Amino acid sequence: MTRALFIIDVQNDFTEGGALAVEGGAAVAARISTYLAAHPERYDAVFASRDWHDAAGDNGGHFAPSDAVPDFVSTWPVHCVAGTTGAEYHPALDTSAVTLHVRKGQGVPAYSIFEGTTDGGGTVSEALDRLGVTDIDVVGLATDYCVVASALDGLASARTVRVLDDLVAGVAADSSATALARVTEAGASVLPSSAA
């Protein structure tokens, strides 16, 4: 068994004070760092994704037009623009254990880490195959959007997936609970990091 950790979008714009802040996002960043420090040998690979949107244009309709109100379903305020502070990892997230950085949403809408590319220009699926990854743990932001999309795509890639529910935070409690129910129904496990 080869296990990877997916750290999803723990970025300044998705934490308190950011353009699309998730309540508890900064605390999740710190807890992920503590968890990795306590278990340095648990993962054979650590992937960390970031939204990395183009500054020009609407990124395939992902950004709401300046004269329109975002619907927060398929259109969003401007966030995580490439090269800005908002797109950087939250400072409480220690990225020293990250072995593969992934950028997603470069000009198009993207939620799942599988829609991104590694710094080397490859896909996440290619990297998982190359590393022989059979099992994936998922943590990060936001539970009800990019975490659930990444977990479901992990299952679709025929791997065992677990979501560590104390290392995620969502936009809303109801939609986060629904997201975790969806991944459970699809075959993933949802458990605290203490039981991982």
C-alpha positions, -999 to +999 in steps of 0.1 A: +000+000+000+013+035-009-006+063+007-008+100-004-022+130+014-041+156-006-041+191+010-068+210-008-066+248-013-054+260+021-049+295+007-051+330+021-082+338+000-101+308+015-092+316+051-103+344+074-098+378+058-097+364+023-119+370-007-139+337-001-131+331+035-141+298+052-147+301+089-121+280+107-098+279+076-068+292+095-073+267+123-074+239+097-041+251+082-025+249+117-040+215+125-028+200+092+007+212+100+005+197+135-008+164+121+020+162+095+047+170+121+034+143+144+033+117+116+062+123+093+064+088+079+026+083+074+026+094+037+047+084+008+036+115-011+020+148-001+001+167-028-010+203-021-034+221-045-040+258-050-065+277-071-044+297-095-067+318-116-058+341-144-058+378-137-074+387-170-108+375-181-135+356-162-116+322-161-142+305-182-172+321-164-158+312-130-155+349-119-188+368-119-188+399-142-179+431-124-215+443-129-231+412-116-235+396-081-219+361-079-243+333-074-218+313-052-227+282-071-210+285-104-199+322-103-176+336-077-159+369-067-124+373-079-101+351-058-068+333-059-053+352-088-020+338-098+009+356-082-011+374-056-010+370-018-045+356-019-033+327-040-005+318-016-007+290+010-019+302+044+012+309+066+000+284+092+004+256+067+039+241+068+045+231+032+080+215+039+065+180+037+047+187+003+062+167-025+040+178-053+024+212-058-007+214-080-022+245-096-058+243-108-082+266-125-057+283-148-082+301-171-111+276-164-134+266-136-118+238-115-127+223-082-110+189-080-072+185-075-074+161-105-082+191-127-049+207-119-013+203-131+018+197-111+047+221-112+063+197-137+034+201-160+019+166-155-015+155-142-023+143-108-035+110-122-001+105-139+017+113-106-004+089-086+002+061-112+040+069-113+042+067-075+020+036-072-005+054-049-034+031-038-048+051-009-055+088-005-064+109+026-080+142+018-079+174+040-083+211+034-108+236+021-136+238+014-154+206+024-185+214+004-167+223-029-131+213-036-126+187-009-157+168-020-148+171-057-113+158-050-125+129-029-150+118-055-124+120-082-100+100-061-127+072-058-133+074-096-096+068-101-101+034-083-082+043-051-092+040-015-102+074-001-105+088+034-116+123+044-101+134+077-130+154+091-112+174+117-088+187+091-114+202+068-137+232+069-166+241+048-186+271+036-217+261+054-226+234+079-255+219+059-237+217+026-206+203+043-226+176+060-242+168+026-208+166+010-194+142+036-226+121+031-220+120-006-184+108-003-195+081+022-222+069-001-197+068-029-174+045-009-150+068+010-144+067+047-149+099+068-130+098+101-110+120+125-072+122+119-067+105+153-081+073+138-062+076+105 
